Amino acid sequence: MDADGDNRYGTEGYLVVTSRDGDLIKNPAYATARRLASAVRRNSDAARPVFATVDHPREGAVEVGLWASQGGLDGEEHDLVEIAVNGSANFRLGVMVDGGNTLDAAPRDLRLRQVAGGTSDSGLIYSYREPDQTVDWYFFDVRGAQPGDVFRLSGTNRRDGTPSQDESGFSALMFDRVEPETLALRMVAGLTLTGSVGALYAVEYRDDLGDGADAGDWRILDYLRLPASPYVWIDRTGETSRRFYRATPVQNPPGLVFVDPGTFLMGSAVTEEERWESENQQTTVVLTRGYWIGKYEVTQAEYEEVVGENPSTSVRAPNHPVESVSWFDAMDYCAKRTELERAAGRIPTNAKYRLPTEAEWEYACRAMTTTRFPYGDDPGYKLLLQYAWFYDNSDGRSHPVGQKLPNPWGIHDMSGNVTEWCLDNYVSYLPGGTLIDPVRSGPSQRRPLRGGAWRYDGNPCRSADRDDSSPSVKRDFIGFRVVLVPET
C-alpha cells in the first residue's frame, strides 16, 4: 500500500519497485516477470540499482521480476533487491539469474541477509545451473519473518567492466509460503548394548516373537561400531510402539568398507589452491548413520555377473572398473544386486545397495582429512602418482582397481581411474550452514560426478572437486561404486 492508502490491486499484496532517485512503479503481484522487468528497465539506468518491496507473499507462488543494474556489478558485491515483510510468514525465495548468452555478465554468489527487524532465520538452501549453462537458480528459506523485517539480496559480477550482454542480470523472483514447523514430543526406544568396543554390530528388530516367526523376520535398523560398553543406542525411526530388538556381530561384507557416522566440512576453503566456484560455500555435514561403501569401484566382472553384459569401451577386462554406464545403468545395477543378494541371504531382507549421496562420497573420500587430497595438499601433484590413475600416468586408459594406495580408511581409487556417479540431484553451489543426512533434490535432473579419472589432469582428483552430467550420459571414463544401507 502506498502513502495515499491506494489498495487498488487487492488485499493479497503488490510489488513496489523504485529506482534510487525515488521513481515509483506499481504492479500487481500477478504481473509476469518479463513485463515487470521491462517496466523497471524503462525507469532506471546503469547507475541506479533497482529495489523491490513485497508487502507479503500470498498463499501459493507469486512470480515477479526485476532488472539487476549492470552498472553496479563491477566485480564487487552490490545490493540488488530489498524485500520488506508485512505480516508473519515463513516463505521460500527463488531467484533466477539469466546471463543472456553467458553467465559471465550475470550476478553471482547471491546472498540474502536481514538488514532490519527482528531475528528471522534465513539462508541459502540450494542452487543449481540450467543445462544450457546460461541460467542459475538460487533458493533461500526465510523462517519466522515478522512485520517490519527487511531482507536484502546482493550479488557479485565476476567480470571487470561493463557486461556486454543486454539481457544479463535479469532476475525472476518467486515467493512461496511455507507452513510453520511445529514442535512435538514422542517416545523413543533406547537399547543398552554391551560387547566388544570397536566391533561392528547390526541392530535388528521384529514386530512379533510368536511361534510362526522365523529368522528371516528380523530387519536391519542400523549398523554401528560399538563406541563404548555399555552403550545406549536410540531408535530414531519413530515406529517403536511394538518392537523387539537384538544386536548381532557383523563381519565385513566382501569388497565393502564400513564408514562410521560423523561430521565434516564439505567443499573447499577459499584459500585452497586451484579450487572451483562450485565448491562454495563450505558446509558442515552431519551423517548420523554408518554405511558400507565399496572398497573399489564396481568392476566389469561384478557388473556383468549382475546385469549380464559389459558395456565398457576403454579396456575390456574383468578387474578394470566398469565404465560407459549412465546414472540409470548404475541405479539398475544396484537394484538388481540388492534383489540377488537378498534372495541368496547375503544381506538382510530390508538392506539395499544404492549409489552414495554426494555428501557420503566426499565424507568417505576425505576420511576426516581437510587437505586437498586424502594424503595431503600435494601442490605439484607428485604424490598423486601413487594414489590415482590420471592423465599423467594412465597412458590414456583405465587400469585394474586397487593398484594404487588407498585413502586412510582403506578405500581405493576415489581420486582417479574413473569418475563416479552419485545418487542425489546436482546443485551448482553448496548452501553453507549445517546439513543433516542430506539427499539433495531440485528441479535440475543432472547428477553429481565425483573423483578424478584416467583422462583428467590432477585438479579434478581433489577431494572437493565437483562435476555433473545428464543422467543418460555414457563415457569411457564414468563408472560408480556402491553403498550398502538399511532400507527403513
N, C-alpha and C positions, 0 to 999 in steps of 0.2 A: 504494500500500500504506500502511495507517495505522500508527500507532505500535505496535500489537499484532501487526503482521505479517499482518493479515487479507487474504487474497487470494481471497475467495470469488467475485469477479467474473472470474476467469481471468487469463491472463498477458498479454492484449492491452491492459491498462490500463483504468482507470476514472476518472471525474471526481470530484473532491472540491470541494465548494462550501462556503465558510464565510462567515458574516457577520462583522463586525468584532469582535464580542464572543466569537467562537470557536465558535458553534453549528455543528455539523457535519452535513452530509447526504452520503450516498454514493449514487451512481447508476452503473450500468454504462455503459460508453461507448456502448452501443446505445440509450440512453434517448432518447425523442423530445424534440424541442425544447420543445414546449408542456407536456408532463408535467414536465419539469425546471424550466421557468420557473415553473410553478405551485408546485412544491415550494420553490423558492427564495423566492418571494414570501411564503409562509407562515412563513418563518424569518428574515425581515429586515424592516426598516421604512425609512421615508424618510430616516432619519438615518444609516443604515449602508450604505455601498456593498457590493456583493457581489463577492467574489473567487473565481476558479476556478483550480484547478491540474490540469493534464493530465499524467499520467505520461509518455505519449508517443503520437504518432499511430500507429495501426495501419496496415497496408497497406490502401489504398483510402481511402474517405471516412468520417469519423466526424461525425455531426451531433449537437450538443448545444445546450442553450440556457441563457440566464441572464437574470435581471432586472436591468437597469441602474437603480440607485437614482435616483428622481426628485429626492429632496431634495438630492443632491449636484450637480444640474445647474442652476446658478443664474446662468448667464452666464459662468462661469469654467471652466477646464479641470480635470477630475477624472478620477482613475483609475477604470476600470470593471472591468477583468479583468486577472488576473495568470496567466501561463502558465509553468509550470516544466517543463523538458525532462529526461527521464530516458532517456538513450541518444542516440547520434549520429544526426542526421537533417537532411534538407532537407525543408521542408514549406511548404504554402501555407495561409494562414488566410483564410477568407471570413467576413465579418461582415455580417449582415442587420440593419438598423436599421428597425424598424417604428414609425411615428408614430401608429398608430391611425387617426384621421380626418385627421390633419395632421402634417406633419413638423416644424412649428414647435417642438413639445414634445420631439422626439427628439434624442439626442446627435448633434452634427455635427462635422465636421473631425476624424474619428478619426485617431489617431496611434499607431503601435506603436514602442516603444523598448525597448532592452535595459537592464535595471537591475542584473543580477548575472551573473557568469560570465565567459566568455572574450570573444572578439572575433568573434561571429557577424555576418553581414550580413543586415539586414532592412530592408524598406521597402515603401511602397505601390506597387503596380504598376498598378492601375486601379480606378476606381469608376464607378458609374452609378446612375441613378434609374429605378425602375419607371415604366411609362406612367401608372399611376393616381396618381403623384406622392405616394404615402404610404410608400414603401419605398425606402431607399437601400442599396446594396451596396458594400462595400469589400473589396479583395483585397490581401493582403500576402504577400510571399515571405520566407521565412527560410532562409538558406543556412549550412551549416556549424555547426548547433547542436550543442552538446556537453552531457554530463551536468552539471547544476548551472547551466546557463544559465536565466535568468529574464527574461521579456518582459512588459511592461505595456502594456495598451491603454487609451488615455484618449480622452475626448470632451468637447465643449463644447455646452451648450444655449444657443441664440441668444435664448431668451425670458427676460425678467426674471420672477421669481416662480415659483410652483409650476405645473407643467403641468396643464392641465385634462383631458387625455385619460387615462383609466385604463390604457389599453394602451400608451401612449407609452413608449419606452425599451426595449421588448422587443428582444433581440438573439439571433439564432441564429448559432452558430459552426460552421463546417465545417473539418475538417482533412484535408488530402490530401498524402500522402507524395510527394515529388518526387525522382526519381533524381538522384544527384550528377552534375555535369558532369565530363567528362574532358578532359585536355589532350593534344593530338596535334600532330605536326609533319607538314607536307605541302609538296610542291614547288609553286611558283607560277611563272608565266611573266612575265618582265619585258620590256618593249618600249621601246627608246630612240627617241624621236620628235624629229625636227628639222623646223623650219618657222618660220612667222611667229608671233611671240609675240602673243597676244591673238586669233589667228584660231581659228575653230571647226573641229573635226575630228570625223569619225566613225571610231571604232576598230572594225574589222570582222574576222571570222575565217571560215575554212572548214576542213573536215577533209580535203580532197582537192585536189590540184593536177593530177589526171590529165587525159587528153585529153577525157574526157566531161564535164568540169566546165564550167560557163558562169558568166557574171557574176551570175546570179540565185542562185548558191550562196553568195555572201558574205552573212553575217548580222551584224547590228549587235550590238556588245557594250556600247559606251559612246559618249556624246557628251562632248566636253570642249573648253574654251577653253585653248589651249596657254599655260601659265603661264611657261615658260622654254624655251630651246632651246640644247642638247638637254635633254629631259625624259624621265624613266623612268616609264612607265605600267605598273601591275601588274594582271594578270588575276586577280581575286579570286574568280572563279566556281568554281575548283577543278577544272574539266574541261579540263585542259591537257596530257594525255598525248600527243595528236597534234593540233596545231592550227597553221594558218598565218594570219598576221596582216597587215593593212595599215591605214594611216590615210589617209583621204581628206578634202580640204577640203569643208566643208558650207556651203551658203548658207541663210539664214534661210527656213524654210518660210513661205508666205504666212499672215499672221494669227497667227504664234506669236512668242514672245519666249524666248530661252534664259536659263535660270536656273542659275548656277554652283553647285556644291556649296558647303556652308558650315555654320556653326554659329550658332544664335541662341537667345534666351530666349523660349520660348512661354508665353503667359499674361501677366498684368499684375502689376506690383508692388503691394504693399498700399497704397502711397501714391497710386496712380493715382485720379484723380477719377472718380466715378460708375462704378466697376467692379462686377462681379458675382462671387458666390462661385464660380461655375463656372470662373472664370479662375485659381483656386488650383490647385496651387501652381506658381509659376514653374518651368519645366522646361527644362533645357538639351537642345536637339535638335541632333543631328549628321546632316546629309544628305550622304551620301558620293558621290552621283552627281548629275550635272546632268540637267536635264529641260527640255523645251519646254512653255510654258504659253500658253493663249490670250491674245492681246493684248486681246481684247474678250470679252465674254460671247457665247455662241453665239446668232446672230441667227435670226429667224424664217425668212429666206431659206435660211440654211445648214441649218436643221433640216428644212425642207420638201424641200429637194433630196435629202437622205439618206433621210428617213422617208416622204415622200410626203404629209404632212399638216401643218397648222399648228394646234396646239391653243390658241394664245394668245387671251386674252379682255380684257386691259387695253386695248391698242391693237393692231390687226392691221396691221402694216406691215413690209416686208422687212428694214429696217435697225434695227428695235427688237429687244431681246433676246427670245428665245422664253421663254414662261412658261406657267403652268398645266401643268407637266410634273412627274411623280413621279420619285423616285430611279430606279425601274425604267425609266422612259422615257429618262432621261439615260444610263443604262447601255446600253440598247438602241441609242441613237444612236451611242455610242462604238464598239460592236461593229460596227454596220453601216458606219460611216465607215471603220473600220480595214479591213474587207473590201473596200470600194470602192477605197480608195487603194492598197492592196497590189496589187490586180488591175490598176490603172492605172499601177503602177510609180512612184507619187509618194512612197511610203515603203518602207523595206526590208521584206523578207518576214516578219521577226520583230519589227518595230516595231508599236506599238499605241497607240490613243487610249484614254484612260480618264479618270475623274474624278480630280482631285487628292486626295491624302490631306489630312486636316485640317492636319497639320504642313507639307506642301508649300504649302498655300494660305496659311497665315499667314506663312511664310517669304517667299513671293513678294509678299504684300501689304506686309509691313513693309519689304522692300528694305533690310535691315540697319539700320533705324531702331529706336529703343526708345521713342519717344514715343507718345501716344495715337493719332495718325494718322500716315501716312507722311510728312506735311509738317510735323508739329509737334504741340503739345498742344492748341492752339485751345480754351481753356476755354469760350468763348462760342459756338462753332460758327459763327463769322463766315466764316472762310476755307473751311469745308466747302462753302459755296455754290459755290465754284469747282471743287471736286473730285468732287462727288457729287450725284446726284438723290436727295433725301429729302423728308420731309414739308413742310419749309419752302419748297421751290422746285419741287416736282414737279407741282403742280396736279392731284394725285390720279391719276397715270397714269405709265406707263413712258415712256422717251424713247429716241431713237436712240443706239446705242452710240458711244463715243468722242468725245462732245461736251464732256466735262469734262476737266480737266487730268489727266495720268497721274501715277502714283507715280514715284519716282526711277529705276525700272527700265523705264519706258515702258509700264506695264500700266494699262489704263483701267478705271474703274467697279468697282474692288474695294471701294470704300467705300459704293457705293449703286447705284441703278437697280433691280436685282433681287437678292435674296439667293440664295446659290449652294449647291447640293448638294456634299458631299464624299464620298469613297469609303468610309472605314472606319466601324466602329461608333461610336456616340456613347457617351462615358463622362462622368459628371457632373463629375468633378474631374480635374485634371491630376496626375500621380503625383509630381512633383518628381524630383530627381536628374537622370540623364542618359539619354536615349533615342537609339538609332542607327537611322535609317531606319524610324521607327515606322509600322506599319499596324495600328491598334489593333482588337482583336476582343474580344467579350464576349457574355454571354447576352442583352443587350438588342439588339433589332433596329432601334432608332431610329438615324437617320443625322444627321450634323452639317449644319448650315446656317451659312454664314459670309458676312459682309459685310452692309451695310445694304441698304435697299430704299426705293422711292419712297413707300411708305406708312408708313415708320418715322420716328421723330424722330432727332436726331443721335447719341444714345448708342450704338445698335447699329452705327453706322458706324465705331466704333473698331476698330483692328487686332486687339485681343484678344477682342472680343465673341464669344461662342459661343451658338449656338441649336441646336435639334434638332427633328426631327419624324418621324412614321411614314413609312417609305419609299414608301407608297402615296398620300400626301397630294399634292394638286394645288391650287395657289393662284396667283392672278394676279400675285403678287409673288415667285414662286420660279422661278429659272432655273438655269443652270450654265455653266461654262467647262470646257475640256478640257486635258489634258496629253498629250504625246507622249513615249513612253519605249520602250527596248528591252524585248522580252519574252524574258527569259532564264530 
